[in-house]
Amino acid sequence: MTNTDPIEDVSIAGEVIRLGQFLKFSGLLDSGGNAKEAIIDGYVSVNGEEERRRGRQLHNGDLVTFEGRTVRVRP
């Protein structure tokens, strides 16, 4: 991610959401199967670090990046 890449805020219903769910909810990926594959293959990062746990809990302010697009978790 460069300083010029936009960060999109995505509001969630509760205080936490699992990474796999968030990838679908935010529109970064279109299905649970695709989200699972992308995570397992190491294509997803959370707060700048590769994340391979689909069940990772995300909280307010966490940044999720996939294929150059970054979204921020907001309640």
C-alpha positions in Angstrom: 0.0 0.0 0.0 1.3 3.4 -0.9 0.3 6.7 0.8 -1.9 7.6 -2.2 -4.0 4.4 -2.0 -7.5 5.2 -0.6 -8.7 3.5 2.5 -12.4 2.7 2.5 -14.3 2.6 5.8 -16.8 -0.4 6.1 -19.2 -0.3 9.0 -20.1 -3.6 10.7 -23.2 -4.3 12.8 -21.3 -5.3 16.0 -18.0 -4.7 17.7 -16.2 -7.6 16.1 -16.3 -9.6 12.9 -14.3 -12.6 11.6 -11.9 -12.0 8.7 -13.6 -14.4 6.3 -17.0 -12.8 6.9 -15.5 -9.3 6.6 -13.9 -10.1 3.2 -17.3 -10.9 1.8 -19.2 -8.2 3.6 -16.8 -5.5 2.5 -16.9 -6.6 -1.1 -13.2 -7.5 -1.3 -14.3 -11.0 -2.3 -17.6 -12.4 -3.5 -17.8 -15.7 -1.7 -16.8 -17.6 1.4 -14.9 -20.1 -0.7 -12.9 -17.4 -2.4 -12.2 -15.7 1.0 -11.0 -19.0 2.4 -8.6 -19.6 -0.5 -7.2 -16.1 -0.5 -6.5 -16.3 3.3 -5.0 -19.8 3.2 -2.8 -18.7 0.2 -1.5 -15.7 2.1 -3.0 -13.0 -0.1 -4.8 -11.1 2.8 -3.1 -8.9 5.3 -4.4 -7.3 8.5 -2.8 -4.2 9.8 0.1 -4.7 7.3 0.8 -8.3 8.3 -0.1 -11.5 6.4 -3.0 -13.3 8.0 -3.8 -16.9 7.4 -6.6 -17.4 10.0 -10.0 -17.1 8.5 -11.5 -16.8 12.0 -9.3 -13.9 13.1 -11.4 -11.4 14.9 -11.3 -7.9 13.5 -12.0 -4.8 15.6 -12.7 -1.1 15.1 -9.8 0.5 13.1 -8.3 -2.8 11.8 -7.1 -2.5 8.2 -7.7 -5.4 5.8 -5.8 -5.5 2.5 -6.4 -7.7 -0.5 -5.0 -7.1 -4.1 -4.1 -3.5 -3.4 -7.4 -2.5 -1.9 -7.5 -1.6 1.8 -10.6 -1.3 3.9 -10.9 -0.2 7.6 -13.3 -1.8 10.1 -15.8 0.6 11.6 -18.6 -0.1 14.1 
